[in-house]
Each structure stands twice: as structure tokens, then as C-alpha cells.
Amino acid sequence: MEVPFLSLKDVTDKYYDEIHEAVNRVVDSGWYLQGNENAKFEKDFADFIGTKHCIGVANGLDALIWIFRAYIELGVMKPGDEVIVPANTYIASILAITENGLVPVLVEPNIDTYQIDDSKIEQAITDKTKAIFIVHLYGKCAYTDKIGALCKKYNLKLIEDNAQAHGCLFNGKQRTGSLGDAAGHSFYPGKNLGALGDSGAVTTDDSELAAAVRSLANYGSARKYVFKYKGRNSRLDEIQAAVLDLKLKYLDKDNARRIEIADRYIKNINNPLVKLPIKSTKGDNVFHIFPVMVGRRDEFQKYLADNGIQTIIHYPIPPHKQEAYKEWNDMSFPITEQIHAQELSLPMSPTLTDEQVDYVIDCINRFK
């Protein structure tokens, strides 16, 4: 049996007719940027997340960049200020900080949750710290009450990277993306809510921040030919907005299928060589990724590939070992390094069949 890691064609085919109708509607309208499709998606996504504002932008990295840039333009932060961020995150989280001349302060994750370890944050706070930047990595909620308390105690902004966790819940009630002062979202095609290309968004309750982000992503302009900021062109186009809006209607249902698949993996994989993630509780993990930890990862990955099962490593090299940040290459983050050396992502998609999932389980249990 062949089991793809994620078939984007299968995902798109689920909503084939509606997607084609949405795309044709935009093409026939003759209006391709900053029109009704954008306005509708921004309202619907803000309502879904639970914030006052949503600003569509070109991609997830830009969403994060504009949050920090807006805070700088508003005088809340300045170059040289520090931002606490998980050491094991995807590189985009780090790039958004350094792009703005801010200083990332890396903090180790919890080895069981893979999220930033809230017991290690306070010791990293200095007089220069202006924000805690949490990343809901792999689709699991990274927020804790302790993190919220630290932000209040030290008057820090709380920023969320919600690229991998659309629809995820904290305490079974509040959506990730609404827990902090602002959140960046990616709608890269492989995400739980994916577009047909690059796109992203910022969500926030802060009206001043929202206005600054919207201007920065539109050349720095809030009014045509009048430029308050030195911005860039980073707008969400009408086709992507239309596709995202229709897929948003099915997001909770698709996430429920992901959780169902994850529960099936967790219940039935019983190989002691494979460490499984924690089961979702009250929707606190929407399993964008199903990560397992394996000491003999390369051998395990090859074994699965030989059996027709596609897997991906998220991620093979941690940020502090990347050439782009060579000034960090001598730093040591043992937990992060262990995760990056052992993590392997199993097939995860709402289009997987029970037969495919059971085949993956059977192959894993036969690995010795």
C-alpha cells in the first residue's frame, strides 16, 4: 500500500466544485486585489479565531514580520530589544525577529510537549525583553497560564506563531491566535487551513496595531498615494481569500478527522522504539503534524519508505545550527538538538483512510 505524507490533490478534490466556483467567481468579477473576497475572509477568520481584527497578507513569514515592525513603528519596541522564542521552532519565527533588528533569546522546549518550557522562561527575561513569542508547533497549543502571568508580571507582549494550529483550542474554549496581543498565521497549502499558494494573516484585538500592520503590508499606505511608513507590498489576493473562506467552513470537521487519526495512532502503535506525542485534550492539538521520536530515525524512515509510507523530518537542523545564524553555532540546546535528531512525522491528513492508517500502524509495530 502507498501512503503519502500529505496529498494536496486529495485535499483539494474534497472541495473540488466549490473551489472551482470560488476561483471562477473571482476571475469573472474583474477585481483581483483588496476587494469583497478579502473583506469577507478577514471578517470570517477574525470571527472564527475570536479577535476584532484580521489583516490578510502575502504569507505567514510576512505576517510575523509586520507584527514586530508595527510594534517598532508604534514605539512599543526598538531594534536591540529582546524577544523570547522557543529554540526548536521553524526558522520563520526567528527570521521575523531578526528582520526587525530585534534579538531572539532562545529557550528550550519541554521534551514531552515540544512546546516552549514555561519553567525556563523567567530566567531568560532581562531589562531588554519586550515580548514572549510562542509557537504552537506541530498543531499543539503552546500557551499556558504561567506564560500569561509572566507577560503580565513583566509587562511583555505575547505574540503567537499560529501557522500550524488553525482551530486549536486552549482549555477547550479559546482559539489559538486570540490568546496573545497579536498572532501570525500561514496558509501555505499544506497547513490545516491551506490556500492554493502562499498567503497569511495577522489577528489581533489591538486596533492601532491592526491599522499599522495593514498600512505596512500596503507599501506603508492607509490612503492611496499617502505613505506613513516605509512598507512593502504584502497583500492577500482575492483568489486565495475566496478559497480560504470556503475551506474555513470545513476546518473544524477536518481537524476532528486529524484528531481521530492521531487517536488511532496513539492507541494502537505499541512499539517501544517509537515515542508518541500526547493525546489531544479538549482540542488542544489539531495535529498539523504527527511527530514521533525514534533513536534510529534514518533506519526507521528508510524502513517505512520501503513499505510505501512517506514521512518527513520536522526539522533536521535546529535554528542555532543553521549557517544563517552562524554566530549561534557553538551554542548548546540539548533538548532541542535531541528533538531535531530524532523527530519523524508520520502521514497526517484528513483524507487518509482508516485502512491507510492501520497499515502505517502495522508497519511501525513490526519495526525491530
C-alpha positions in Angstrom: 0.0 0.0 0.0 1.2 3.5 -0.8 0.6 6.1 2.0 1.5 9.7 1.1 2.6 12.0 3.8 0.0 14.6 2.5 -1.7 14.6 -0.8 -2.7 18.2 -1.6 -4.6 17.0 -4.6 -6.8 14.8 -2.4 -7.3 17.7 0.0 -8.3 20.0 -2.9 -10.5 17.3 -4.5 -12.6 17.1 -1.4 -14.0 20.6 -2.2 -13.3 20.5 -6.0 -16.6 22.0 -7.1 -16.7 24.8 -4.5 -13.0 25.7 -5.1 -13.6 26.0 -8.9 -16.7 28.0 -8.3 -14.9 30.4 -6.0 -11.9 30.8 -8.4 -14.2 31.4 -11.4 -16.2 33.9 -9.4 -13.1 36.0 -8.7 -11.9 35.7 -12.3 -15.3 36.8 -13.7 -15.5 39.7 -11.2 -12.6 41.5 -12.8 -11.4 42.6 -9.2 -8.3 40.7 -8.0 -6.9 42.6 -5.1 -8.4 44.2 -1.9 -11.9 43.5 -2.8 -15.0 41.8 -1.4 -13.4 38.4 -1.1 -10.6 39.8 1.1 -13.1 41.7 3.2 -15.3 38.6 3.7 -12.5 36.3 4.6 -10.9 38.7 7.0 -14.2 39.1 8.8 -15.0 35.4 8.9 -11.5 34.4 10.0 -11.5 37.1 12.8 -14.8 35.7 14.0 -13.5 32.2 13.8 -10.3 33.0 15.8 -12.2 35.3 18.2 -10.4 38.6 17.5 -11.6 42.1 16.5 -9.3 42.3 13.5 -7.8 40.1 10.8 -5.4 41.5 8.1 -4.7 39.3 5.1 -1.1 39.4 3.9 1.1 37.6 1.4 2.4 34.8 3.6 3.0 33.6 7.1 6.5 35.0 7.5 5.3 38.5 6.4 2.5 38.2 9.0 5.1 37.8 11.8 7.4 40.4 10.4 4.7 43.0 10.2 3.7 42.4 13.9 7.1 43.2 15.1 7.6 46.0 12.6 4.3 47.6 13.7 5.3 47.5 17.3 8.6 49.3 16.4 6.7 51.9 14.4 4.3 52.4 17.3 7.2 52.9 19.7 6.5 49.7 21.7 9.8 48.1 20.7 13.1 49.2 19.2 16.0 47.5 17.5 18.1 45.8 20.0 15.2 44.7 22.2 14.9 41.0 23.1 12.2 38.6 22.2 12.0 35.2 23.9 11.3 32.4 21.5 11.4 28.6 21.5 14.8 27.2 20.4 13.2 24.3 18.4 10.9 26.4 16.2 10.8 26.6 12.4 13.2 29.2 11.1 10.5 31.7 10.1 9.8 32.5 13.8 13.5 33.5 14.2 13.6 35.4 10.8 10.7 37.6 11.8 12.6 38.8 14.9 16.0 39.4 13.3 14.4 41.0 10.2 13.4 43.8 12.5 16.7 44.2 14.3 15.4 42.6 17.4 17.3 39.9 19.3 16.0 36.4 19.7 16.6 34.8 23.1 16.2 31.0 22.6 14.6 28.9 25.3 14.5 25.1 25.4 11.2 23.2 24.8 9.6 20.6 27.1 10.6 17.2 25.8 7.1 15.8 26.2 5.1 18.5 24.5 7.8 20.0 22.2 6.5 23.5 23.2 8.5 26.2 24.9 9.2 25.2 28.6 7.3 27.8 30.7 9.5 26.8 33.7 12.6 28.2 31.8 11.2 31.5 30.5 11.5 33.7 33.6 15.3 33.1 33.9 15.7 34.4 30.3 13.9 37.7 30.9 16.1 40.8 31.1 15.6 44.6 31.1 15.7 44.4 27.3 12.9 41.8 27.0 9.9 43.2 25.3 7.9 40.1 24.2 7.4 36.3 24.6 6.9 34.7 21.2 5.1 31.3 21.5 4.9 28.9 18.6 2.0 26.4 18.5 4.4 23.8 17.0 3.0 20.8 15.2 -0.5 22.0 15.9 -0.4 21.8 19.7 -1.3 24.8 21.9 1.9 26.3 23.5 0.1 28.7 25.7 0.0 28.2 29.5 -1.4 30.3 32.3 2.1 30.7 33.6 3.2 32.3 30.3 0.2 34.7 30.6 1.2 35.5 34.2 4.8 36.2 33.2 3.7 38.6 30.4 1.5 40.5 33.0 4.2 40.5 35.7 6.9 41.9 33.4 4.7 43.9 31.1 5.6 41.9 28.0 3.8 41.5 24.7 2.6 38.0 23.9 2.9 37.1 20.2 1.7 33.8 18.7 3.0 32.0 15.7 -0.2 30.1 14.8 1.0 28.9 11.4 0.5 25.2 12.3 -2.5 25.4 14.7 -5.6 26.8 13.0 -8.6 25.8 15.0 -6.6 24.7 18.1 -8.1 25.4 21.5 -6.8 26.5 24.9 -8.9 25.0 27.8 -11.4 23.8 25.3 -12.7 27.3 24.7 -10.4 29.9 23.3 -8.7 29.6 19.9 -5.0 29.9 19.5 -4.4 33.1 17.6 -6.5 35.0 20.1 -4.6 34.3 23.3 -1.9 37.0 23.0 -1.6 40.6 21.8 -1.2 39.5 18.1 -0.8 36.4 16.1 0.7 35.5 12.7 -0.9 32.8 10.5 0.3 31.0 7.5 -2.0 29.5 4.8 0.7 27.6 2.9 -1.1 24.8 1.0 0.0 22.1 3.5 -1.4 23.8 6.5 -4.6 22.8 8.3 -6.2 25.8 6.5 -4.3 25.9 3.3 -4.6 28.1 0.2 -3.6 27.3 -3.4 -0.4 29.2 -2.9 1.3 31.5 -0.4 -0.8 33.6 1.9 -1.1 34.6 5.5 -2.8 36.8 8.1 -2.4 38.8 11.3 -5.1 38.6 14.0 -5.4 41.0 17.0 -7.7 42.9 19.2 -5.4 46.0 19.1 -7.0 48.4 16.6 -3.8 50.6 16.5 -1.6 47.6 15.8 -4.1 46.4 13.1 -4.0 49.7 11.3 -0.2 49.8 11.3 0.0 46.2 10.0 -2.5 46.9 7.2 -0.6 50.0 6.2 2.9 48.3 6.3 1.7 45.5 4.1 0.3 48.0 1.6 3.6 49.9 0.9 3.1 51.8 4.2 -0.1 53.4 3.0 -3.5 53.7 4.6 -4.7 56.2 1.9 -3.8 56.0 -1.7 -0.6 57.7 -2.6 -0.1 58.8 1.0 2.7 56.8 2.8 3.0 57.0 6.6 5.6 54.1 6.8 8.3 52.6 4.7 6.3 49.5 3.9 6.3 46.7 1.4 3.8 45.1 -0.9 2.5 42.1 1.0 -1.2 41.7 0.2 -3.6 38.7 0.2 -5.0 38.3 -3.3 -8.7 37.8 -4.0 -8.4 34.2 -5.3 -6.6 33.0 -2.2 -9.1 34.8 0.0 -12.1 33.2 -1.7 -10.6 29.7 -1.5 -9.6 30.2 2.2 -13.1 31.4 3.1 -14.8 28.4 1.7 -12.3 26.0 3.3 -12.7 27.7 6.6 -16.3 26.3 6.8 -14.8 22.8 6.9 -11.8 23.4 9.2 -13.3 22.1 12.4 -14.5 19.0 10.6 -11.1 18.4 9.0 -9.3 19.0 12.3 -11.7 16.5 14.0 -10.6 13.9 11.4 -6.9 14.7 12.2 -7.5 14.2 15.9 -9.3 10.9 15.1 -6.4 9.6 13.1 -3.9 10.7 15.9 -6.0 8.9 18.5 -5.9 5.8 16.3 -2.1 6.1 16.1 -1.7 6.7 19.8 -4.0 3.8 20.8 -2.6 1.2 18.5 1.1 1.9 18.0 2.9 -0.1 20.6 6.5 -0.3 19.5 8.8 0.7 22.4 11.3 2.1 20.0 8.8 4.8 19.0 7.9 7.6 21.3 4.4 9.0 20.6 3.0 12.5 21.2 0.5 13.3 23.8 -3.2 12.8 23.0 -5.3 15.8 22.2 -7.4 17.0 25.2 -10.3 19.4 24.7 -9.0 20.2 21.2 -5.5 21.4 22.4 -3.8 19.7 19.5 -5.1 19.8 15.9 -2.2 17.6 14.7 -0.9 19.6 11.8 2.0 17.2 12.2 2.0 13.8 14.0 5.6 13.7 15.3 7.2 10.6 16.8 10.7 10.3 18.3 12.9 7.5 17.2 16.6 7.0 18.1 17.4 5.1 14.9 15.5 7.7 12.8 17.2 7.2 9.4 16.9 3.4 9.6 13.2 3.8 10.6 12.4 6.3 7.9 14.0 4.0 5.2 12.0 1.0 6.6 8.8 3.0 6.2 9.7 4.2 2.8 10.5 0.7 1.7 6.9 -0.2 2.8 5.4 2.6 0.7 4.9 5.1 3.7 6.1 8.6 3.1 7.4 10.6 6.1 9.1 14.0 6.6 11.5 15.3 9.2 10.4 18.5 11.0 13.1 19.7 11.2 16.6 18.2 10.5 18.7 21.2 11.6 17.7 23.5 14.6 17.9 27.3 14.1 21.0 27.7 16.2 22.9 25.2 14.0 22.0 26.9 10.7 24.6 28.7 8.7 22.3 31.7 8.5 22.9 32.1 12.3 26.5 31.0 12.4 27.1 33.2 15.4 25.0 30.7 17.4 26.6 27.6 16.0 28.6 27.0 19.2 25.6 27.3 21.5 24.2 24.2 23.1 20.5 23.4 23.5 20.4 19.6 24.3 16.7 19.1 24.3 16.2 21.0 21.0 19.1 19.0 19.5 17.6 15.7 20.6 14.2 16.6 19.1 15.8 17.7 15.8 17.9 14.5 15.7 15.0 12.1 16.5 11.8 13.6 15.2 9.9 12.0 12.3 6.4 13.0 11.1 4.0 10.2 10.1 1.4 10.7 7.4 -1.3 13.0 8.6 -4.2 14.4 6.6 -8.0 14.5 6.8 -8.1 12.5 3.5 -6.2 9.4 4.9 -8.4 6.3 5.1 -8.7 4.0 8.1 -7.1 1.3 6.0 -4.1 3.5 5.3 -3.7 4.5 9.0 -4.0 0.8 10.1 -1.3 -0.1 7.5 1.1 2.5 9.0 0.4 1.2 12.5 1.0 -2.4 11.5 4.3 -1.5 9.7 5.5 0.5 12.7 4.7 -2.3 15.2 6.7 -4.7 13.0 9.8 -2.5 13.1 12.6 -4.0 15.2 
